[in-house]
Amino acid sequence: MAESHLHRRTKTKPVPTDRIDTPKVDSSVDGGSPSPKPYALAISALVLLTSLVLYSILHWFPLRSLQHLLSFRDETYLRGVRPDSVPVFTADEARRDAVVEAFKHAWLAYERDAMGDDEYHPISQKGTNLTAAGGIGYTVIDSIDTMLIMGLHDEYERARIWVRDDLSFDRNASFSTFETTIRVMGGLLSAYHLSGGDPLFLEKAREIADRMLPAFDTPSSLPLPLVNLHLLEGVSDHDNGDFISTAEVSTLQLEFRYLTYLTDEEIYWEKVEKVMLVLKAAALPHGLAPIFVDVETGIYGLSPIRLGSRGDSYYEYLLKQYLQTNQTEDIYREMYDEAMTGIHMYLVQRSVPGNLLTTAELIPDRAKNGKAGWRLLPKQDHLVCFLGGSLMLGATTSGAVVNQVSVPPLPNELSPQGRRDWFTGVELIKTCLATHNTKTKLPPEIAYFSLRNQKQDKNAARKLPPDWYIKGSPPGKPTPLDARYILRPETVESLFIAFRLTGDTWYRDQGWAIFQAIEKHCRIPTGGYASVINVDQMPVEHEDKMETFMMSETLKYLYLLFSDASVLPLSEYVFNTEGHPLPVFLPITDSSSLL
C-alpha cells in the first residue's frame, strides 16, 4: 500500500505515573447451568477445577501451532485489506440516509404506540414493561444517543421531555443489574456526553447507579444478578443459586468508571474494580473464564467456557477498559492478551471442508473412565461475531509496536500477537458473513460447524453451505430458537470497526447487504421491525417483538459504517456492549490493586 494512501491513527502513549487524583438477551444454552456446590467444598472445588482445566485441555486438545496464522508476516499489507483498494474516509450519504430513514420508521412507530414502555411489539402495535410494577424506559433511553448521532433533533427533544417528566426508577420489582447498567445507565451517560453535558442525563445516571449499588453487598463483592430499585437491595437468581454469569459481573466497568470520572465519587469505580480483582484472583492459567462464578466465594463454577452468551462481554470489556483510560492501565492489556492467547490455543477451530475459521465451546464432561474433562462443542452464537472487530481493534492498540498505526495498518506496525489477532479477526468476520447464506440472507442465532471427527446432529436442518448448519428439531416440532434472527448487531458492529481500521469499502458493501436483508424481511409496513422466527424459511414468519438494541446498536453501527470517519473516532471513544459511545479519559484512580 502506497504511503500516500495511508491515514495515520494515533496510539496515545501512556501518561506519566503522576495521574490525576485518585456486561443481551441470552442465546439458548447447552450445558449452561453451573454444577450444584456444597459450600464446604468450595475451596477444594477451585483446586479441582484448575487442575482439571490444566490436565484435560493439555491432554485432550494439544496446543496447535499458530505459525499458519502468521504466514503473512513478510507481506507488505495485512489480510483483510484488498491490495488494490484506496482507503475511503468520507460518508456514503445515500446509504447513511437510508439508515436514518429506517431508524425513524422504527422510532416513530414506537413513539406512536408505546412511548415510555420498555419493549415494543410492532405487529400488534403495543408496548409492554419488564415488570408489573412498571418500566424504566429501556427503549427510550437506549435510543437517545442514536438520535443525537443522527442529528434527529425533534425526536431527541421529545425523548428528553419524557425522561424529564415521566421517567421513574422507583419500581418495587427486580431488574437485571447487568441489563440496567448497559442499557439505562450506559444510555444516559452517552446522552450526557453527546448532548454537550445536559445535567438531566447525569442526574438520572447517578440515581440509577445509586439504586444498583446494594447489589454489590455480597461476601465476595460480586454483584447479585438482580436488584430491587425501590427496596434498594440485591436479589439472587433462583434458577442459578449462588451463581451469576461471568459476563454480567464483568460488563459494568465502563459505565461505573465513567460515572466516577464525571462525579468525583470514587465508590462507583471501587465497586466495579473490586469485581475485576476477584475475577483476576480466580483466573485460570490460560486466561479463559467459565461462564458462571459463585457470588458467595468469588470462585468459578464448573461450567462451560465459551465466547457467546454469558461469556462474551467479559473478553470485550478487558480490551475496552484498557482503551477507556487512554491505554494507561496495563493490567487490562495483560489480561486481554492472555485471554486472546487462550482463545487461539483452545477455542479457535477450522471447519470442513471450507476451512472457515470459527470458535467452539468447551463443555464440562466425564470421560469413559469416570474422570472429568472437557468436550469440544462446535457451536458459535451470533453473539460471538463481535469478536472479529474486537480482535482487529485490539491488534492496532494492545498489539501495536508504534505510536501511530496506519489506516490500514502495516504488518511491521503490529507485534506477532497483533498480526495473529488481526488475521483471526478478519477471518472470523468472513465466517460470520458466511452464516448469512440462508434463504433470507439473515444469520441464525446459533450455528453449528462441521469439524473433523464431529458428527452432525441427526435433526439438523437443511444443510446450508457444507461447513455449518442450524441445529434442527424432530419433524412436527416447533422451529428451534437457534434458527431465529432477533435483529442482532454483532456482525455489523465488526464491519464498522473493520472499515474504520482499513478504509476498505468491501466492509461497507457487506453491511449494506445486511441492511437490505433486514429491510426486506424484518420491516413491518405499519412501523417498526420484527424478529424472524426461521431465517432459512420463506415466506418469513415474524415474532412480534423489536429488541431495543435494534435502535441502540444495529442501526447505529450501520449509520456509523456509512458515515464520515471523523464521526466518533475509535481513538477517542469506546462503545459499551449496548453500543453507547463513551469518551476516552485519563484515570482518576489507580488500578495497581489488581497487580
C-alpha positions in Angstrom: 0.0 0.0 0.0 1.5 3.3 -1.0 2.2 5.7 1.8 0.1 8.4 0.2 -2.9 6.1 0.7 -2.4 5.7 4.4 -4.3 7.6 7.1 -2.5 7.8 10.4 -4.3 6.9 13.6 -2.6 7.9 16.8 -1.9 5.3 19.5 -1.6 7.5 22.6 1.4 7.0 24.8 0.8 6.1 28.5 0.6 9.2 30.7 3.2 9.6 33.5 2.6 7.9 36.8 1.6 11.2 38.5 -2.0 10.8 37.3 -5.0 12.9 38.2 -6.0 12.5 41.8 -7.3 9.2 42.7 -21.8 -7.0 30.5 -28.4 -9.0 26.0 -30.9 -11.4 25.6 -29.2 -14.8 26.1 -28.9 -17.4 23.4 -30.3 -20.9 24.2 -27.8 -22.7 26.5 -26.2 -26.1 26.0 -24.9 -27.2 29.4 -25.2 -23.6 30.7 -26.2 -24.2 34.3 -23.5 -24.5 36.9 -23.0 -27.6 38.9 -24.5 -27.6 42.4 -22.0 -26.5 45.0 -21.8 -27.6 48.6 -20.4 -24.6 50.4 -18.0 -26.6 52.4 -16.3 -27.9 49.3 -15.9 -24.5 47.6 -12.2 -24.2 48.1 -11.4 -27.8 47.1 -13.7 -27.3 44.0 -11.5 -24.5 42.9 -8.4 -26.6 43.1 -10.1 -29.4 41.3 -11.4 -27.1 38.6 -8.0 -25.6 38.0 -6.2 -29.0 37.8 -8.9 -30.4 35.5 -8.7 -27.5 33.1 -4.9 -27.8 33.0 -4.8 -31.5 32.7 -7.8 -32.1 30.4 -7.2 -29.3 27.9 -3.5 -30.0 27.6 -4.1 -33.7 27.1 -7.4 -33.8 25.2 -6.7 -30.8 23.0 -2.9 -30.5 22.4 -1.7 -27.0 21.6 -1.9 -26.4 17.9 0.8 -24.4 16.0 -0.1 -20.8 15.4 2.5 -20.3 12.7 0.0 -20.6 9.9 -1.7 -17.6 11.4 1.5 -15.6 10.9 2.4 -16.9 7.5 1.9 -13.4 6.0 4.5 -11.6 8.3 6.7 -10.7 5.3 3.9 -9.3 3.2 3.6 -5.6 2.5 0.0 -5.5 3.6 -2.3 -7.3 6.1 -5.0 -9.7 5.1 -8.4 -8.1 5.3 -7.4 -5.2 3.1 -7.6 -5.5 -0.7 -4.2 -4.7 -2.1 -5.7 -2.5 -4.9 -8.2 -0.6 -2.7 -7.8 3.0 -1.9 -8.9 3.8 1.7 -12.1 5.9 1.9 -13.0 8.0 4.9 -15.8 10.1 3.5 -19.5 9.4 4.0 -21.6 7.3 1.7 -24.5 9.7 2.0 -27.2 7.7 0.2 -26.7 4.6 2.3 -26.3 6.6 5.5 -29.5 8.5 4.9 -31.4 5.2 4.2 -30.3 4.0 7.7 -31.7 7.3 9.2 -35.0 6.6 7.5 -35.0 3.1 8.9 -34.4 4.5 12.4 -37.3 6.9 12.0 -39.5 4.1 10.8 -38.7 2.2 14.0 -38.8 5.1 16.4 -41.9 6.9 15.2 -43.9 3.7 15.4 -42.7 3.0 19.0 -43.4 6.6 19.9 -46.9 6.4 18.4 -47.9 3.1 20.0 -45.8 2.6 23.2 -43.9 5.7 24.3 -42.2 5.1 27.6 -42.7 1.3 27.6 -39.7 -0.9 27.9 -40.4 -3.1 24.9 -42.3 -2.7 21.6 -44.4 -5.2 19.7 -44.7 -3.7 16.2 -47.2 -6.2 14.7 -49.8 -5.8 17.5 -48.7 -2.1 17.8 -48.4 -2.1 21.6 -45.8 -1.9 24.3 -45.0 -3.9 27.4 -42.9 -3.3 30.5 -40.4 -5.6 32.1 -42.3 -5.8 35.4 -45.8 -5.4 36.7 -44.6 -2.5 38.8 -43.8 -0.6 35.6 -40.9 0.1 33.3 -37.7 2.1 33.5 -37.5 3.5 30.0 -35.4 0.8 28.3 -36.3 1.7 24.7 -36.4 5.5 25.1 -33.0 5.7 26.9 -31.4 3.1 24.6 -32.3 5.2 21.6 -31.4 8.8 22.7 -27.8 8.8 21.8 -28.6 7.3 18.3 -30.9 10.3 17.7 -28.1 12.7 18.7 -25.6 11.0 16.5 -28.0 11.0 13.5 -29.0 14.7 14.1 -32.7 13.9 14.7 -33.3 16.9 16.9 -37.1 16.9 17.1 -37.2 13.2 18.1 -34.5 13.8 20.6 -36.3 16.7 22.2 -39.5 14.7 22.6 -37.5 11.8 24.2 -35.7 14.2 26.5 -39.0 15.7 27.7 -40.2 12.1 28.5 -37.1 11.5 30.5 -37.6 14.8 32.4 -41.3 14.4 33.1 -42.1 10.7 33.2 -39.1 8.6 33.8 -39.1 6.9 37.3 -36.7 4.3 38.7 -38.7 3.9 41.9 -40.1 0.5 40.9 -40.8 -2.2 43.6 -39.6 -5.0 41.3 -36.4 -6.8 40.4 -34.4 -5.7 37.4 -31.3 -7.1 35.9 -28.2 -5.4 37.3 -26.3 -6.1 34.0 -29.1 -5.0 31.6 -29.9 -1.9 33.6 -26.3 -0.9 33.6 -25.5 -1.4 29.9 -28.9 -0.1 28.6 -30.1 2.5 31.0 -27.0 3.8 32.8 -24.9 3.5 29.6 -27.5 5.2 27.5 -27.9 8.1 30.0 -24.1 8.6 30.3 -23.7 8.6 26.5 -26.6 11.1 26.1 -25.0 13.3 28.7 -21.7 13.4 26.8 -23.2 13.8 23.3 -25.7 16.4 24.4 -22.9 18.7 25.5 -23.4 17.9 29.2 -27.1 18.2 29.8 -27.3 17.7 33.6 -30.6 15.9 33.3 -28.9 12.8 32.0 -26.1 12.8 34.5 -28.6 13.2 37.4 -30.6 10.2 36.1 -27.5 8.1 35.6 -26.3 8.8 39.1 -29.8 8.0 40.5 -29.9 4.6 38.8 -26.3 3.8 39.8 -27.1 4.6 43.5 -30.1 2.3 43.3 -28.0 -0.5 42.0 -25.1 -0.2 44.5 -26.7 -2.5 47.1 -26.4 -5.4 44.6 -22.6 -5.3 45.3 -23.2 -6.0 49.0 -22.1 -9.7 48.9 -19.4 -11.7 50.7 -17.3 -11.7 47.5 -18.2 -8.2 46.4 -19.5 -9.6 43.1 -22.9 -8.1 42.4 -26.1 -10.1 42.6 -27.8 -10.5 39.2 -30.9 -8.6 40.1 -31.7 -5.5 42.2 -35.0 -4.2 43.6 -34.9 -0.5 42.6 -37.4 0.5 45.3 -36.2 -1.6 48.2 -32.6 -0.9 47.3 -31.5 -4.5 47.8 -29.8 -7.1 45.6 -31.8 -10.2 44.6 -30.5 -13.7 43.7 -31.5 -15.5 40.6 -33.2 -18.6 42.0 -32.6 -20.5 38.7 -28.8 -20.4 39.2 -28.5 -20.5 43.0 -25.5 -18.6 44.2 -24.0 -18.2 40.7 -24.0 -15.3 38.3 -22.8 -15.3 34.8 -19.2 -14.1 34.2 -20.3 -11.6 31.5 -22.8 -10.0 33.8 -20.3 -9.2 36.6 -17.6 -8.1 34.2 -19.6 -5.8 31.9 -20.4 -3.0 34.3 -17.0 -1.4 34.5 -17.1 1.1 31.6 -20.3 2.7 32.9 -19.4 2.9 36.6 -15.9 4.1 36.0 -17.1 6.9 33.7 -19.6 8.0 36.3 -16.8 8.3 38.9 -14.8 10.4 36.4 -17.8 12.7 36.0 -18.8 13.0 39.7 -15.5 12.5 41.5 -17.3 9.9 43.7 -14.9 7.0 43.9 -17.4 4.5 45.2 -18.7 3.7 41.7 -15.1 2.9 40.4 -14.2 1.0 43.6 -17.2 -1.3 43.3 -16.5 -2.5 39.8 -12.7 -2.6 40.2 -13.2 -4.9 43.2 -15.1 -7.2 40.8 -12.1 -7.3 38.5 -9.8 -8.0 41.4 -12.0 -11.0 42.4 -12.0 -12.3 38.9 -8.3 -11.9 38.5 -7.7 -13.8 41.7 -9.9 -16.7 40.4 -8.4 -16.7 36.9 -7.5 -20.0 35.3 -3.9 -20.3 33.9 -4.9 -20.0 30.3 -6.9 -16.7 30.7 -10.2 -18.3 29.7 -13.2 -18.0 32.1 -16.1 -20.4 32.7 -19.4 -18.7 32.3 -20.5 -18.9 35.9 -18.9 -17.6 39.1 -20.0 -18.0 42.7 -21.3 -14.8 44.2 -20.5 -16.1 47.7 -16.9 -17.2 47.2 -15.8 -15.5 44.0 -14.8 -18.9 42.6 -15.6 -20.0 39.1 -18.2 -22.8 38.9 -17.6 -25.9 36.8 -19.4 -24.6 33.8 -18.9 -24.2 30.0 -16.2 -22.0 28.6 -17.4 -20.1 25.6 -17.4 -16.7 23.8 -21.1 -16.5 23.3 -23.9 -15.9 25.8 -22.9 -15.4 29.5 -19.2 -15.2 28.5 -18.9 -12.8 25.5 -18.6 -9.3 27.0 -16.0 -10.5 29.7 -13.5 -10.6 26.9 -14.9 -7.5 25.2 -14.5 -5.3 28.3 -10.9 -6.4 29.1 -9.8 -4.6 26.0 -12.3 -1.7 26.4 -11.2 -1.0 30.0 -7.7 -0.7 28.7 -8.8 1.7 25.9 -11.2 3.7 28.1 -8.4 5.1 30.2 -6.2 6.0 27.3 -4.2 2.8 27.3 -2.7 3.6 30.8 -3.9 0.6 32.7 -1.5 -2.2 31.6 -3.2 -4.8 33.8 -6.2 -4.9 31.5 -3.9 -5.2 28.4 -2.2 -8.1 30.1 -5.4 -9.8 31.0 -6.7 -9.2 27.5 -3.6 -10.5 25.8 -3.6 -13.7 27.9 -7.2 -14.3 27.2 -6.7 -13.9 23.4 -3.9 -16.4 23.5 -6.1 -18.8 25.4 -8.8 -18.4 22.8 -6.3 -19.2 20.0 -5.0 -22.2 21.8 -8.2 -23.9 22.8 -11.3 -22.4 21.0 -10.3 -21.4 17.5 -11.1 -24.1 15.0 -11.3 -24.7 11.3 -14.4 -26.1 9.6 -14.5 -28.7 6.9 -14.5 -28.8 4.0 -14.4 -25.0 3.5 -11.7 -24.2 6.2 -13.8 -21.4 7.8 -12.2 -20.1 11.0 -14.7 -20.5 13.8 -14.8 -20.7 17.6 -16.0 -23.6 19.6 -17.1 -24.2 23.2 -15.7 -26.4 26.0 -18.3 -28.2 27.9 -17.6 -30.0 31.2 -17.9 -33.7 30.6 -16.9 -37.0 32.1 -14.8 -39.5 30.2 -15.5 -43.2 30.0 -13.0 -43.9 32.8 -15.0 -41.6 35.0 -12.6 -38.7 35.1 -13.8 -35.2 34.5 -12.7 -33.5 31.3 -13.9 -31.2 28.6 -15.9 -31.9 25.4 -15.5 -29.7 22.4 -18.8 -28.4 21.1 -18.6 -26.8 17.5 -21.2 -24.2 18.3 -21.0 -20.5 17.7 -23.6 -17.9 18.8 -24.2 -14.9 16.7 -23.1 -13.0 19.8 -19.6 -14.2 19.1 -19.5 -12.1 15.9 -18.5 -9.0 17.9 -15.1 -10.7 18.3 -13.9 -10.2 14.8 -13.9 -6.4 15.0 -12.7 -6.5 18.6 -9.7 -8.6 17.7 -8.8 -6.1 14.9 -9.2 -3.2 17.3 -7.0 -5.0 19.9 -4.4 -5.7 17.2 -4.0 -2.0 16.5 -3.9 -0.9 20.1 -2.7 -3.6 22.5 -0.8 -5.3 19.7 0.8 -2.2 18.2 4.5 -1.6 18.3 4.4 2.0 17.1 2.6 5.0 18.5 0.9 5.9 15.2 -0.8 3.0 13.5 -1.6 3.5 9.8 -5.1 3.0 8.4 -4.9 0.4 7.1 -2.2 -0.9 9.4 1.1 -2.2 8.0 2.4 -5.6 9.2 5.6 -4.1 10.7 3.4 -1.8 12.9 2.0 -4.8 14.8 3.6 -7.3 17.1 3.4 -11.1 16.3 0.4 -11.3 18.6 -1.2 -8.2 16.9 -0.8 -9.8 13.5 -2.2 -13.0 14.8 -5.3 -11.3 16.2 -5.8 -9.1 13.1 -5.8 -12.2 10.9 -8.2 -14.1 13.2 -10.5 -11.1 13.4 -10.6 -10.8 9.6 -11.3 -14.5 9.2 -14.0 -14.5 11.9 -15.8 -11.7 10.2 -15.8 -13.7 6.9 -17.2 -16.7 8.8 -20.0 -14.6 10.4 -20.8 -13.3 6.9 -21.0 -16.9 5.7 -23.8 -17.6 8.2 -25.9 -15.1 6.2 -26.0 -17.7 3.4 -29.6 -18.6 4.2 -32.9 -18.1 2.2 -33.4 -14.7 3.9 -29.7 -13.7 3.9 -30.1 -13.2 7.6 -28.0 -15.2 10.1 -29.3 -17.6 12.7 -29.0 -17.1 16.4 -26.7 -20.1 16.7 -24.7 -22.0 14.1 -23.0 -25.4 14.4 -19.9 -26.1 12.4 -18.7 -29.3 10.8 -15.3 -30.2 12.2 -13.1 -33.2 11.7 -14.4 -36.2 13.6 -17.5 -34.4 14.7 -20.9 -35.9 13.9 -23.7 -33.6 12.7 -26.9 -33.6 14.7 -29.4 -36.1 13.3 -32.1 -33.5 13.4 -30.1 -30.8 11.7 -32.0 -28.5 9.4 -31.3 -28.4 5.7 -27.6 -28.4 5.1 -26.8 -24.8 4.1 -23.2 -24.4 3.0 -21.4 -27.7 3.8 -19.4 -26.2 6.7 -22.2 -25.2 9.0 -25.8 -25.9 9.8 -28.7 -24.9 12.1 -29.5 -27.5 14.7 -33.0 -28.7 14.0 -35.9 -30.2 15.8 -37.6 -33.6 15.1 -40.4 -33.4 12.4 -43.6 -31.9 13.7 -41.9 -29.9 16.5 -41.7 -26.1 16.6 -38.8 -24.3 14.9 -35.7 -24.3 17.1 -34.8 -21.0 18.7 -31.4 -21.4 17.0 -33.0 -20.5 13.7 -34.3 -17.1 14.6 -32.8 -13.6 13.9 -33.7 -11.1 16.5 -32.2 -8.0 14.9 -28.8 -8.6 16.5 -26.0 -6.1 15.7 -22.7 -8.1 16.2 -21.7 -8.6 12.6 -22.4 -5.0 11.6 -20.5 -3.9 14.7 -17.5 -5.8 13.5 -17.9 -4.5 9.9 -18.0 -0.9 11.3 -14.7 -1.4 13.2 -13.1 -3.2 10.3 -14.0 -0.4 7.9 -12.7 2.3 10.3 -9.4 0.4 10.6 -8.9 -0.2 6.9 -10.9 2.3 4.9 -11.8 -0.7 2.6 -15.3 -0.2 1.1 -15.7 -4.0 0.9 -16.9 -3.9 4.5 -19.4 -1.2 3.7 -20.8 -3.4 0.9 -21.3 -6.3 3.2 -23.1 -4.0 5.7 -25.3 -2.7 3.0 -26.3 -6.3 2.0 -27.2 -7.0 5.6 -29.3 -3.8 5.9 -31.1 -4.7 2.7 -32.0 -8.1 4.1 -33.3 -6.5 7.3 -35.4 -4.1 5.3 -36.8 -6.9 3.1 -37.7 -9.4 5.8 -37.9 -7.6 9.2 -39.6 -4.2 8.3 -43.2 -4.0 9.3 -45.2 -1.8 6.9 -47.2 -0.1 9.7 -43.9 0.8 11.5 -41.1 -0.9 13.4 -39.1 -4.1 12.7 -39.8 -7.6 13.9 -37.7 -10.7 14.6 -37.7 -13.5 12.1 -38.5 -17.0 13.5 -36.6 -19.0 10.9 -34.0 -17.4 8.7 -34.0 -20.3 6.3 -37.7 -20.4 5.6 -39.7 -18.4 3.0 -42.0 -16.7 3.3 -40.8 -15.4 6.6 -42.8 -15.7 9.9 -42.3 -12.9 12.4 -42.1 -12.8 16.2 -43.9 -9.7 17.4 -41.0 -8.0 19.1 -38.5 -5.3 18.3 -35.5 -5.7 20.5 -34.2 -2.4 21.9 -30.8 -3.0 20.5 -32.2 -2.5 17.0 -32.1 1.2 17.6 -29.3 1.4 20.1 -26.8 -0.8 18.2 -27.8 -2.3 14.8 -29.0 0.9 13.1 -26.3 3.0 15.0 -23.5 0.8 13.8 -24.9 0.8 10.2 -25.1 4.6 10.3 -21.5 4.9 11.5 -20.4 2.4 8.9 -21.6 4.8 6.2 -20.6 8.0 8.0 -17.5 10.1 7.7 -14.7 8.5 9.7 -14.4 11.7 11.8 -17.8 10.8 13.5 -17.0 9.2 16.8 -13.4 8.1 16.0 -12.2 4.9 17.6 -9.2 6.6 19.1 -11.5 8.9 21.2 -14.4 6.7 22.1 -15.2 3.2 23.4 -18.6 1.7 22.8 -20.2 -0.2 25.7 -21.7 -3.6 25.0 -25.1 -2.0 24.1 -23.5 0.4 21.6 -23.4 3.5 23.7 -20.3 5.6 23.0 -18.3 6.9 26.0 -15.3 9.2 25.7 -11.7 8.1 26.4 -10.3 9.8 29.5 -7.4 9.6 31.9 -8.0 7.5 35.0 -8.6 9.2 38.3 -7.9 6.2 40.4 -5.1 3.6 40.5 -5.6 0.0 39.3 -2.4 -1.2 40.9 -4.5 -3.2 43.4 -5.0 -5.7 40.6 -1.3 -6.3 40.2 
